[in-house]
């Protein structure tokens, strides 16, 4: 392979360029000289004479492949045009000249062409000037110069240094000698020797409009401009131990430990003497004064007041300690980035104190008090050894505790109550975490930057949802610097407009939002989508409205969604229009959706022409058309789970509307939850599914059963027949024990006779399951129903079973006889012994060998007339108290039998108390005829301040789910 290279001889007046070819076949370590090109000979004499006494210029070879690709793309774009420009482009492409770009001392550009350089051997070399651009096209001859590919295939990138800068070249304009050919794209700031000292930390103004860079030798202040995309130098200092930036980066304060002075760098400067300060920071102020807080080595807090007009003034307002019983481990400022979005009723904290036992205390400054610090809240985390902490004014606190396998990161809600611990996230990282920093979106969503040595992970809060069981916080993006700089990150800090500034070595890296023209999603948009307000049609909003019995509101939303999709199919620029907010708080007493009524035009109902359904009516045809449209074109920004739930909720709303008189509110709640449960499990079992556009999938593991809350709704419903039919249909009409337990039929089905009927259905389905018809799979249920002869008949059909003969002989006996009851009990105990000692092929009495030893043991206990032992096996060996409940209710044929009541007292209530499940406890007390305790456990015995805190906690949960909280609540 032959290639050419050039070596500029920049130290001669004639400035030759030597062109070499390599390698030589016999001497691959040598280069062969092709030619020496005198650049000036190709210039007009007037132009050449101007540069004879000037400094040397810079020249580079324009890579033929890079230029050729750009020319191809340009000609393809301009294929419909025939002009001098396009003909020139085609000539450059066809001739395949080698091009040399030279920058002269006055900033002018000369492009020379050399023909026949690739001949073997090179002969008939021809050199000529292709074009010349006027002076000041560039600032002057750079030290280095090269041409690179551009993101736009029809453009070129010209890179020069120093200073480092890139220009965008349009081949059409550039090779036509137009002055606008090279356009400046980006440039590096001019070199400042003082800013080559390594960075120690970053500090900012409370709102993030100014930032201070603290270096090993001095530092400087920068102002944030152009919506967080640019930094502008403001001022600098030579030495300081602590720095505070004020007035959006226009001035600053410094503290020197050597002489104990605090200086305001104003005109004239203000200097005061202060005790030894370990921490210095500014806090937002409501007036024209700036407030600065210093924390001494003795954990004393000094409050400074800074005035800038009419004359600069620096005063000490107070010096005090926090009113705590024990000295804290450390005191930190609360990150004030959310102050700009605070509401009038909120009270942003100023200080965070952390105790040695992990208790967090939050403080506000109140000058009328002595000391001037008031406690606003406390959270007992129970975490000792906290090494780092960062608290935001949006009431979020991140803690770092070193562990043997890395750092543990926890995020706490500062609004702890008796009903919530405050813990929202817990994660472990193998790498050491260097830094934590908070920012806030315009709608008060928190984003945490977690700094590691080579990257910064941005954690965003996730919406609480009925449909996905994911973590409360998740990494939304990661900023990596290890790929282009070998230095470790020293510090990172959020600035105004959501920009992130990272310091590594002596360099700064500013990351901001994409340009408005870009299709890339901005960070704040991502946060709003995952934890911001919901669209009306979001399944979580529809589900909650149904739970609130706002069926008419849901019908309006569905009709609105149908109209939107139909309009969007005709015109893709249609925007979604939400219902008025007040509609969600209006009582759902009368229908506001048009309802079709039959019209009568005469006294007698004569046949009338059939009316066509209005497109705006909520009807079966509208719902079916909408479901078809959503299945073919899923809505953007919905996960597959949410999309599936939206479809079933729309279908459920139709069924509810058609059965409004038969289905009560509690039945409605159960029906919705039951269907959501089966959708989740179906999607968790599916191998894969397409993702909706723009949606981030969240983990949703398979659940074994409905929540007890959902079961208790069905228990209090008067529409249990409808619920039973819906539950059976949800499992494809084959109700086995696994499905019956999953939906809680033994808990909520109040009729014993209906339960017996369902027990027989379960027995039949368990027997029919699988290819083999195994009598052992259904014996427990049939024995509970007293149908021993039916099981005997099933054994007659099990000719394939090894134990058929002995089971037929054994079941032919009369089990009302104490002798055979005793024999059944002995078999039951033998089966339990077989499981306990692991003798898989143990010969039982009467030669019975079975595979399902525990279930069959419970069956033999029932056959022997010992219901108490049978339910004990279900509870202790099978860990299935629902099966024990079902057996007790069916065998005792009552909801008040002694065995059933014993299960409630000794098993169900302890489980409810141990797990803190109020719903399960309320149900158990209800069956025990302790209705007072049932109501207390269902609503929690709360009153006064406790009740108020409960209401607040519920409102916070609704906010975390991005749902409207109830407007009113009647306190006891």
N, C-alpha and C positions, 0 to 999 in steps of 0.2 A: 504494500500500500504506500502510495506517495502522498505526502502532505507538504504544504508550504507554511513557512512562518516568517515573520518580519522582525528586524532588530533596528529600531530607530537610532541614528547617530545624531544625538541631540546637542552635541558640543561643537559642531562646526557651523559656520555661517550658511553653508549651502544645505545643511540638514539633509543628508542622504538617508535613504531607507534601504537597508540591505534585505533582500528576499532570499530565503534559503529553502532547500528541499531536503527531507529526511524520510527514512534513513537511506544511506548508501548500502547497496547489497553486500559489497565486500567489507565495508567498514561501518557497521550499524551504529557505532558510537560517535560517528562524525556527521556533520551537516555539510551539504554541498551548496555553495553559493549559486544562486540563479542569476541575480542581477542587483545592481545598485541603482535606485531610482532617485533622481534629483527632483524633489517636489517643486522647487521654484521654477524649473524650466517649463513647467506646464502652466505657470501663472502668467498673466499679462505683466509686462515690464513695470508698469506703474504700481501694480499690487505687490510684485516681488520686491521692488526697491524700498517699499515702506517697511518691509520686515527684515531687511539685511542686517540692521543693527539692533534688532529686538532679541529678546530672550528666546530660547528654544521653545518649540511647540510640542504638542503631543499628537501621536498618530496611532491608529489601531486598524486592524483588518476586520472588515465586516464579514462575519461568517456567512459563507455562500448558502448553506442549507437554511439558516435562520431567515436570511433575507429572501431567499427563494420561496419559502413557505408563506411569508407575508405577502409577497407579490402574487402568488397563486390565489390566496384568499381575497386580495384586493381586486384582482381581475374578475373573480367569480362574482363579487359584490357589484362590480361596475360592468357586468357583461352586457347590459342593455344600452350602454353609452359608448359612442365612438367619438373620441376627442383626441387632441394632442396629448393630453395627460395619459389617457389609457394606452395610446400607441407607444408612449415613452416607457410605460410600465412593461408592456409586452416586449419591447426591445431589450430592456434590462434582463428580463426573464430568459429570452431566447439566446442572447449573446453569451450569457454566463460569464461575464467579466469578473475579475477579482477587484473588489472595491476597497479603497483605503480612505478612512475618514481622518482628517487632520484639523485640530483646533489651534489657531494662531494666537499670538500674544494679545491681540485686540478683541478676542472672543469670536472672530469670524471663523467659519467652517468651510473647508475645502474638501470636496470628495473627488478623488482621483480614481481612474480605472486603468487596469493593466490587462491587456488581452494576450492570449496564447501562453499564459504562464503554466498551464498544465500540459503543454506538449512534451513529448519525450524524444529527444532532449528539447528543452524550451528554446524555440527559435522564433524569429520574427516578433520579438516582444514589442508591444506597442503601448505607449503610455500617453494618457490624455486626461485633461480635467473634465469631469462630468458636470460639476456645478460648484458655485461659490456662494455662501450665504454672507450677509453683511456683518460688519463688526457688532459686538455686544450681543450676538445671538446667544453666546454663553458668557459667563463672567470672565473667563480667561482659560489658558491651557491648564487642564487638571493634571494631577499626578498620575491618575489611572483613568482609563477610558475603555468601555466595552459595550457591545450591543447584544441584547438578550431578547428572548421571545416575550410576548405579551399575552395577557389573559385573553385579549381580543386577537384572534388569529390574523386579522388584517392590519394589525399595528405592530410596532417595534418598541422596545424599551432601551433607552440610552442611559447607562449608569456611569457617573463620574465621581471622582473624589480627589482631594478633599476641598471643601466639605462634601460629604456624601450626599448625592442628589440623584434622582431619577427623572428622566424626561420621557414623555410619550411621543413617538414619531409616527406620523401618518405618511406612508410611502408616497401617496398621491401628492401631498403638499411638500414633503421634504425633497423628493427628487425633482420637483418642479421649481426648486429654489425659492419657495415661499417663506416669508419671515416667520409665519406661525407654524412652520414644520415641526420643530421640537417644542413641546409644551411641558412646563414644569409640573411634575406629578407629586413629588414629595422631596423634602430636603431635611437633612440633619441640622440641628442647631449648631451655630458656630462653637468652636472649641473654646472652653474657658478653663484654664489650668486649675483654678481653685475648685472646680467641680469634678476633678478627677480623684478626689479623696473618697475613700469608701464610705458608704452610707450606713449609719447606725440605726436610725429609726425615722418614721414619718409621723408628722403631727398635722392636724387640719383645724380649720375653723368649725364651729358647731354645725353649720349648714353645708360644709364641704366645698365652699367657693374659694378657699385659699388653703395652701398646703405648705408646710415647712419641711425642708430636707435637712436633717441633722446628720452631719458628717464627722469623721474623725478629726478633721481640721476645719472648723467653721461650719457654714451651711448657708442656705438661701431660702427665700420665700417665693412661691409661685402663685399666680392667680389662674383660676380655672375659667376658660372662656369657650365660646362656640359650642354651647350645650354639652360641655364636658369632653370635647374632643381635642382640646389644645391647652397647653400650659404656657403661660407668659411669665418671664422673670420679673420679679418685683424688687426685692431688696435682699441683702445678705448680711452676715455677721462673721466675725473672725473666730470667736470662741464663746462657748456657753455649755453649761451642764443640762439645763432644761430650757425649752422654748415654747412659747404660746403665740399662735398666729391670730391676729385680730383684724377687724374691719375688712373681711372678705379678702384678706391677703395683702392689704395696703400697708399694714404696720405689724409690729410684733413686740414681744417682751422676752427677755433672757434672764436667766439666773446663773450666777457664778458662785460655786461652792467655796472657792478659794478665799473670797472676801465677803461672802454672805450678802451680796447685793442683788436686788431685783431691779431691772432697768426697763423702762418703757422707751423704745427707740422712736421718739417723736421730736418735734422741733418747738421748744427746746426739749432735750431728753429729761426724763424723770427717773430718779434713782432713790431707792429706799433700802435700808438694812433690814433683813428678815432672819429668823432662825433657819437652821439647816433643813432644807426641803428635799424630800425624796420623790415627790410627784407634783407636777404643775399642769393645770389644764384650765380651759375656759368652758363656761356653761352658757346656754342661751339666756338672753336678757329680754325683758318686756319693754324696756325703755331705751334711751340713747346711750346709756352706760353699758360697758362691757363688764361682765363678772368673771373673775378668775379665782380659782380655788387652789391652794397649796396644801399638801399633806406632809407634815414633818416626820422625822425619824421616830418621834414619840407618839405618832398617830394623832397629833393635834391638827386641827383643820383651821386654816387661815383663809378668810374671805376678803379678796381685794376688789376694789371698785376702780374702774378706769374710765375717765372722761376724756373726750377728744375736742370738744368745743365748749366755750369759746377758746379756752386754753387747755392743753393737756394736763391731766391730773391723775395721780396714782395714790390711792388711799387704802389703808387697812380698815375694813368694816367690822370684822370680828375675828376672834381667835377662841376656839372652844374644842371640846372633845365630844364624841357621840355619847348619848346617855345609855350606855350598855353596862350590864352587870360585870362582864368580863371583857378584857381587851380583845379585839378581833384579830384574826390572822393577817388580814390586809384590808385596805379600803381602796376602792376603785371608782372612777367616774362612770356614770351611766351614759352609754353612747347616745348622743342627742340627735341622730340623723332622722328620727321619726317626729321631731318636734314640729316640723313644718306641716305635718298632716294631723296634728293633734286637734281634738274637738274641745269645745268650751267646757264640757262636763268632765273632761279627763284631767288628771294631775300627773304630769310627767315627773319621774323620779330623777334625782340629781346624783346621789351616791349609792353605792352598793358596799356593804360590809359583809365579810365572810368570816365565820367563826371557825375555830379549830375542829368543831364537831360537824361542820358542813351546813350550818344554818345560815341562810341568806336573809339579810335585812335591807330594806329599801328606805331611802331618806329623801325628804325634800327640804329646801331652805326656806325658813320662815323667820324673818328678822324680828318679829314681835315676841318670839319665845326666847327663853334663856335655859340652856343653850339653843341657838337658832336652828336646830335640826329636829324634824318631826318624823317619826316612824310611820310609814304608810302601809307596810305589809311585811310578812316574813314567810319563808318557805324552809321547812326542815327536810333537807335532802338525805340526811343520814350518811353522807359520803365524807369520809375523813381523808386527809392528805391532798386536798385540792391544790393544784400547782398553778393553774391559770383559770381566769374567769373573765367573762365579757357579758355585760348586761345592756340591753337596748331599751330605749324609752318606749318601745312597743310592748313592754312587759315580757320579754324573753331573756333568759339567762343561759349561757353556755358554760359548762365546767369541764376542765381537763383534770383527770386523776391518773397519774402514771401507774401502770401495772406490769406484771412480769412478762406479758406478751405484747406490750405496746401501751399506747395511751387510750384511755376510755373517755369518750366524748358523750356528755349528756346535755339535753336541752330541757329547760324547765319553764313552765308558765309561772310568772310572778304572782298570778292571782290564784293562790292556793285557797282551798276551802275544806270544810269537813267532808265534802262529797268528791274531792279530787286531790290526788297527791301533787299534781302539777307536772309530773314527768311526762314529756311528750316524745322523747327520742333517746335511744341509748345505742351507741355504736362503738366498736373497738377497731383501732387502726394499728397496724404493725409498725408504721413509721412514727417518728416523733412529730408532734404537732407544735409548730413554732409560733403560730399567731392565730388570733380570732378577731373578726371585725364584722360589725353589723351594718346593714343599710335597710332602708324602707322604701317601698313602692308608693306611688301617689295614692293608692287605696289602702295604705297601711299594712301591706303584706311584708313580712320580715324575710330577709335573705342573709345567710351567714356565710362569710368567707373563711375557710379553714386552710391555713397556710402550712405547707410542707416544704422540705428543702428544695424541691424542683418543680412543684406545682401548687396550685391553689384550687381547692374544690369549693364550689358554690352550692350550698344547701338551701333548698326552698321548701317551705311548709306545704304539705299536701292536704287536700280537702278530706275531711271525714266523710265517709260514704257508706251507704247500705250495701253496696255491690262489690266492693273490693276490700280485702283485708291486707292493706299494705302499711308500711311504716308511716309515722306522722311527718317525717321529713325525708327528703330524698335528694341525691346529687343531681342538679339540673345541668351542670356543665363543669368542665375542668379546664383550667388555664395552665398549659404546659410551657415552660421555658427551657427545659433541658435539651431540646432539639437544636437550639441555636445559640446557647451561651453556656459555658462550662461552670458558671458561678452559681452558688446557692442563693436562694431567696432570703433576704434579710428581714424584710417587712412588706406588708401589703395593707392598703387602706382604701376605703370607699370615698369617692368624691361626689360632687354634685352631678345630677342627671344620671346616676347609676354607673358612673365611670369607676374603674378599678385601677389603682396605681400600684405597681409592683417594683420594689427596689432589690437589685442584685449587684453586688460589688459596688461600683460607683455609677451604675447605669439605672435609668428609670424606664419602665414600660407602661404605657397608658393604654388601657382597653376600654372601649366605649361601645355604644349602641351602633348597629349597622345604619347605613344611610337610609333615608326614607324611601329612596328608589329601589332599595334591595328587597328581595323576597324573603330574606332571612328573618326569622322571628327574633325580636329583641328580648332581652332578659326580663324586663318588666312585663312584657306581653306573656311570656312563658309563665311567670309567677301568677299573673291574673287568670290565666287559663286553668291552672292547676289548683288555685286556691282563691279565686275571685268570684264575683257574682255569677250565678247560674242563669242560663237562658230559661225562658218559661218552659220549653219543651224538654229540658233535661229530665231524665227519668227520676232523679232524686227529688226534683221539685214536684213532679207529678205524683210520685209515691207519697210524699209528705202531705200534699193537698188531699189525696184520697184518705190518708189516715186521719186527717182533720175533717173528713166527711164533706169536703168541698167538691162534690162530684160535678156540679154545674160549672164551676170554675175550670175543672179539668176538661170538660167538654168544650168550653170556649177555647182553651189552649189547643186542643186537637183540631178543631175547625180552623183556627188561625194557622196552625202548622200545615194543614192540608192546602189552604189557600196559598201559603208561601211557597210550598213545593211546586204547586201547579203553575204559579206565576214565574218561578225560577226556571221551570222547564221551557217556558216561552222566552224569557229574558233573563240572562245569567247575571245581570247587574242588580237584581232586586235584593234589597236588604231586609233582614228580619225585623219586624216591628213587635215589640213586647207589649203586653197588656199593661194598663196603668197600675202603678204600685198599690194604690188604694183598693184595687179590685181584690187583692190577695187578703185584705183585712176585712172585707165586707162579709156579712153573714150570707151563707149559701142557702137561703130559705126558698127563693123562687127561681125559676129557670130564666136565665137571660139569653140562652141560645134559642134561636127560632125553633118552634115546635110545630110540626105539620098537624093541622086539625081538619076534620072533614067539614066541608061546606054544605049547607042545605039551602036550596033556592026555592023550595016550595013546601007546603004543609006535609006532603007525603014524600018519602025518600025515593024519588025516582032515580033511575040510573043516570049518572053524570059521566062525562068524559073523564078518563083517568088523568090526574094531574101529574106533571113531571116534578120530580124531587128537585128542590133548590140546591144549588151547589153549597150554600151556606148552612144547610141543615145538618145536624149531627144525626147520622143514620148508619145503618149497617153497610150500605154500599159505600159511603164515604170512608168508613173505617177500613173496609177491605181494600179499597183503592189506595189508601194511604199506606197500609202495611205493604202492599205490593211495591209501591214506589220506594219505600224505605229499604226493602230487601234488595232491590236492584241498585239503589244509590244511597249508601249509608251517609248519615249526616257527618260533617267534619268535626273533629275534636272530641268525638265520643269513642271510648274504648269498646272493644267487641262485647264485653259484658254489659256496658251501658246501652249499647245498641240493641242487644237482645232483650234487655229489660224494658227498653222503650217500646218495643213491639208488643211484648206481653202485657204491659200496662195499658196500652191503647186497646188491646183486645179485651182486657179485664174491665176497662171502663165501659165498653159496649155491653158486656154481660151484666155488669152491675146496673146499668141504665135499664136493661130489659128485665131485670129481676129486682128492682128497687123495693117492691112490696114484700118480697120473700126474704131478703137478706138484710140483717140488722148491721149496725156499725161495728160491733165486735167481730161478727162474721166476716165483714168486709176486710178488717185489718188482718185476720188470720188468712183469708184467701190470698191477699196480696203477698204476705210474707211467705206463705207456702209456695207460691209460684216462683218467687224470687229464689227461694232455696233450691228448687229443682233446676232452675236455669244456671245458677252458680255451679252446682255439681255436674251438670251436663257439660258446661264449658271447661271445667277443671279436668274432666275425664277425656275430653276431645284431644287428639294428638296435636293438632295445630289449627289455627284459624287466621284468616286475613285480618290485618290491622286496619282500623279506620284511619283515614288521612289526617295527619297532624295530631294523632292521639298517642299518648305514651302508655303502654300496657302496664298494669300493676298486678302484683301477685294476688292470686285468689285461690287458696287451697280448698280442697274438698272438705265439706263439713259433714259430720255424721248425723246431725239432727237439727231441727228448728230450735230457736231460742225458747226457753221456758216462757218468756213473755208472750210469744206468739201462740203457744199452746194455751195459755191462760185466757187469752182473748177468745179462743174457740170454746173454752170451758164455760164462759159467761155468755156465749151466744145462744140465741133462741132459734138459730137456723142450722142446727147441727146435721140434719139430713142432707142439706145442700152441701155443707162442708165435707161430709163424708163422701158424697158422690164426687166432689171436685178432687179430693185427696186420692180416691181410687183411680180417677181418670189421669191424674198426674203421674202415676206409676204404671201407665198403659193397661189399666184394668186388672192388674195382677198384684193384689195387695198381699205381700209376704210379711214376715215378722220384721225384717230389716226396715221396710218402708213404714210399717205401722209404728214402730218405735221412733223412726225419724220424725214423723209428724205428730207424735205424742197421742195417738188414739187412746191408749189405756189411761191417759191423764185427763183428756178433755171430754171424752164421750161419756155423758152422764147416765144414759140408759143402760142398765145391766143386760136387758134382753137384746138390745142392739149390739152390745159388746159380745155377747155369746154368738150372735149371728156372724159377726166379723171374725171371731175366733175360729169358727168353722170354715170361713172363707180362707183365712190364713193357713189353716191346716191343709186344706185342699191344694192351695197354691204351693205350699212347701213340698207336698207330696209330688205334684206334677212338675216341679222344677227339675231341670237336668234330664238327661237321657234315661237314667235308671229311675224307676219308681220305687224309692226306698221308704219302707214303712217307718224306719227309725227317725226320719226327718219330721214326721207329723205326729208321732205318738204322744208327745207331751201335750199338744193342744187337744187332741181327741180324748186323752185320759182326763184332762180338766173338764171336758164336756160330758164325761161319763160314758163315752162311746167305745167301750172296750171291744165289743163284738165287731164294730166297723174296722178297727185295727186288725182284729183276727182275720177278717175277710181280705184285707190288703196283704197280709202275710201269705195268704193262699196264692196270690198272684205273683209273689216274689220268688219264683222258682230258681232264679239265678243266685239268690242269697244263700250263703253257707249256713246261716242259722235258721233257715226257714222251718226245718222239722222241729227243732227244740222250741222255737217261739210258738209254733202252732200248738204244740202239746201244752206249753205253759199257759198260754192265753185261753185255752179251752176250759180252764178251771174257774170255779166260782169265787170271785174275790170279795164276796160278802162274808165268806168263811174266814175266821181269824187265822186259820192255818195258812191259807194262801196269801193273805195280807202280810203275814210275817215273812213268808218266803219272798214276796216282792220287796219288802224292806231290806232283807238280807242281800238281795241282788243290788239294791241301790247303794248300800254301804260298800259292797264289794266293788262296784263300779267306781266309787269315790276313792277307794283304796288303790285301785288299779291306776288312777290318774296320779294319786299322791306319790306312789312309789315307782311309777314309770314302767310298769310291767305291761308292755303293749300287747302281748299275746297271752295274758293271764287267763286261765280257764276259770270262768265264773261258775257259780252254782247253776245247775241245770244246763251246763254247757253253752251258756250265752256268751258270745264275743261280739262286741260292737265297736264302732269307730268313734262315735260321738258320745264319749263316756259320761261327761258331766251332764249334758242335756238329758241323756237317757237315764242317768241317776235320778234327776228330778222327776222324770216320767214314772219311774218305779216307785218313788216316794208317793206320788199321787195315786198310783195303782194300789199301794199299801195303805192308803187313807191318811197319810201324814202330810197335810198341806203345809204345816209349819216347817217341816224339814225341806220340802220342795222349794218354798220361797227363800229359805236360808241358802240353798244351793244357788239360786238365781242371784241373790245379793252378794254372797261372799265369793263363790267360785266364778260366776259369770259376770259379775259387776254390772248387773242389769236389773235395777230396781223396778223399771217399767214392766218387765216380764213378771216379776213378783206381784206387782199390783194387778196385772191382768189375771193371773192365776187365782189370786185371792178373791177378786170380785166375781169371777165366773164360778168358782167352786162354792163360795159362800152365798152366791146369788144375792148379794147385797152390797151397798156402799157403806155399811156400818158394821161389817163383820169384825170379830175380835182380831183375826190375823191381819186384816187390812189396816185396822187402827194401830196395831202394833208396828206395822211397816212405816206408817206415817210418823209415829212418835220416835221410833228408834233408828230409822234410816233416812227418810225424806227430810225431816226437819234438821237433823245434824248436817246433811249435805248442803241444805240451803244456807244454814248459818256459817258453815265453813267456807263456802264460796261467796258469801254476801249476796245471795240471790233472793231479792225481796219477792219476786213473782212466785217462785216455787214455795217459799214459806207461806205466802198469802193463800195459795191453793191448799196447802196441807191444813192450815188452820181453818179454812172454810169447810173442808170435809170433817174436821174434828168438832164442828159446830162452835168454834171460837171465832165468831164473826167479828168481834171487837178487835182481836189480834190480827185477823185477816185484813181488816181495813187499815190497821196501824202499820202492818208490814208492807202492804201494797203502796201506801202513800208515805211511809216513814213517819214516825212520831216526831214531827217537827212543828215548832211554833216560834213566834217572836222572831228574834234575830236569826235563829237557825233556819226558819222557814224562808226568810228573806234571802239568805245565802243560797238556799236550795234553788229558789227561783232564778237568782243571778247565774248559778252554775248551769241551769238548763238553757238560759239565754245564751251563754257562752258556747254551749254545745251546738245550738242552732247556728250561731255565727260561724263556727268551725266547719259546719256543713254547708255554709253559704245559703242558708234558708232564712226566711223572715221569721223572727221570733214572735210569739203571741203578744198582742198589744196590751192585754190586761190579764191580771191574775188576782183572784180574791184570796186574801190572806185570812187564816183562821182567826 
